[in-house]
């Protein structure tokens, strides 16, 4: 495993000067939320980006956690919020596939493992698909990621009710990079990738209380405040908590 670690350091992406792998999102007229201890969450939630008349609505979410006096955010978050639509035309999967392959994969896995029809779930309470939650390296292990997430979702929930969130854990240092299939480092690279995916999955399970839907999908989900998540051999479901 030492060889895999050494190779991954060489082959994987490095953080940019700003301290993040994917840079800082550009926010246009963001809303601000106090997050305590001199921290402020700033976010933009778009209008519906799906085709008019779709059975569900989709909104992109981009957010930053800022510290007073620090010109660079200490955390960034990106996701997609799915909620009830007013149309009867384009379906959930067609809408998500037009937006992104990774979004469609999460939604497909959610649908495949759900006890109920996914559209019924979304109609009762929206679903947040978490694409990216990244904390600046010098602020790791401080509980910043969870605090940021909770402050943000609690505020958004007041205007756009959400029942749960879902994600496929993916270490961002492996994005846009893959070794040559015939190279000596190929197997070691993917061994290292699997180890880091497991570490990230454990982080979300331990820090956020996420649950694995099924070993085959790698999908993690959790309910948001006001809802209860149930998982059994038939799949997952959510219901309003009493």
N, C-alpha and C positions, 0 to 999 in steps of 0.2 A: 504493500500500500504506500510505502515511502516513494516508490517510483511513480505511482499514480499522482501523488500529491505534487511532486516536483514537476511532472509533465503538465499538470493542470495549471500551475503557476505560469509556466512558459506559454501555454497555448490559449488560456482563457483571457477574456477582456480584463483590462485594468480600469479602476475608477478614474473618472475625469478629474480635472483640477478642482471642480466644484464639490467633489466628494461623493458623486453619484455615478452609477454606471450609465444611466440613460439621460443625464442632464436634468434640467429644471423646466417644468411645464410653464408655458406662457399663459397667464391668467388675465382675462379681459373683464374689467369691472367686477372683481371678486367680492363675495360676501365675507365678512370677518366674524370670528367667534373667539371670545376669550377662552384660553385653555389653562389658565393658572400659571403662577411662577414666571410671569413675564412672557409667556408663550401665547401666540395667536394663530389660530387655524384660518387660512384663507382658501376659499374654494369657488369653483364655477361649475354649475350644473346646467347643461345645455337644454335647449328645447328638444322635442321629439326629433330624432334623426332617422327614424324608419319611414318607409313610404306611407303616404296618407292612405288611410283605410285599412292598415294592418291590424291584426287581432291584438297586438300588444304595442306599447310604446317603448322606445329605448332612448336613454339620455346618457351622454358621456359625463363623467365626473373627473375633475382634475383639482388637486388640492395640495397645499404646502403648509407646513408647520414652521412658523417663524419665531425667532427669539429677538427681543428688543435689543438693538445695537449690533446685531449680527446681519451683515448684508446677504448672507447665503442661508437658505432654508435649512433646517435641521432634519426635515423629513418630507417626503413627497408621496402622494397616493394618486393612483389612477384606476378607474373602474367604469363599469356600465350598469345603469339601473334599468331593470325591466319592470314595467308596470302595465296595468290593464289598459287596453286600447278600446277605441270606439268603433272600429271597423270590423269587417268580416272577410277581408280579402287576403292579403299576404300573410302567411302563417309565421309562427315564431322562428322556425328553423330557417326558412327562406330569408327572413329579415336579418337574422343574426349572421347568416352566411354571407350576405351582401356586405356586411360591415367588417367582419374579420373571421378568419378560419379558427383562431384560438377561442374566440367567443362562442362560435358555433359548437366547438368541441365540448366546452363546459356545459352548455345548454343541452346538448345531446346526452351527455352523461347524467345530468340532472333528470332529464325526462326518462331515461332508460331505467333509473334506479328509484324513481318516485312511485309511491303507492297510488297516488291520484294523478289525474291528467295534469301536466305541468301548467297548462293555461289556466286551469281552475285555481292552482296555487298562486300564480301571479295575479290573478284577478282579485283574490282575497287579500293579498299583501305582496308588495313588490319584492324583487330579488336583486341583490347587489352582486354583480360578478366582479371580483377583485382582480385586477390585472397586475397591479404593482403597488407594493408598500415598501419603500426604501428609506432607511435611516442613515444619516451621515455616519461614517465609520467611527468618528470620535464621540458619538452619542449612543453607541450600541450598549446593550445590557443595562439600560437605565429605565426600561419600561416606557420609553417614548413612543414606540410604535403603537402599542395598545392604547395609550392615553389619546393619541392623535385620532386613532380609528373611532374610539368611543365618543369623543367630543363631536366628531364630524357626523357620524351616523345618528346620534341622538338629535342633533339639530335638523338634519335633513328629514328625519322621521316625522317632524312636526308638520311638514308641508307635503311630504310624499311618503305615505306609509309603506314600510318595508317589513317583511316577515323573516327573511334570512339572507345570508351571504354565502358565496361559494367561491372556490378557487382551485386551480391546479398549481401546487407549489413548484416554482421554477427558479433556480438560482440564476440571477441576471448575468453573472459573469460568463455563462455558457451561451448566451444569446448571440446569434450571428456568427458562431464559430463551430467548426467541426473538422476534425483531422481527416486526412486522406485515408480512405478505407483500406488501402494497401500499405499504409505506413506502420512502422513499429509501435508508434504511440497510440494507435487507434483503440485497442482494447483497454489500455491503461486510462485513456481519456474517459471512456464511458464508465469504467469502474469508479473513477473519481466523481463523475457526474451523479451516479446513483447514490454514492455516499452523501454528497451535498444535498440532493433532493430529500433524502431521509432526514438529514439534520434540519432542513427547512420545514419539513412536515412536522417533526417533533416540536419545533418552535411554535408553530401555529396551534398544535394540539395542547401544548403546555401553557403558553401565554394567553391564548385566545379561547381555549376550550373547544376547539374545532373537533369534529368527529369524521372518521373515514367512512365513506358510504360503502365502498367495496374495494378490496385489494386490487381488482383488475383495472379500475378506472384511475386510482390515485387521487380522486376527488375528495376535497375536504369541505364540510359545510357546518354551519352553526346558525341557530336562531338568534334573532335580535330581541331586545327588551319588549316584553308584552306577548311573546310567542314561546311555545315549547316545541323542541325538536324530538321526534320519536324515530328510532331506527330499530328494525327487527329483520327477520330473515326475508320478509317480503319487500323491504326497501325502506325509504324514509318518508316522513310526513311531518307537517307542522300544524299546530293548532293554537288558538288563542289561549294564553295562560290565565288561570283564574286568580 
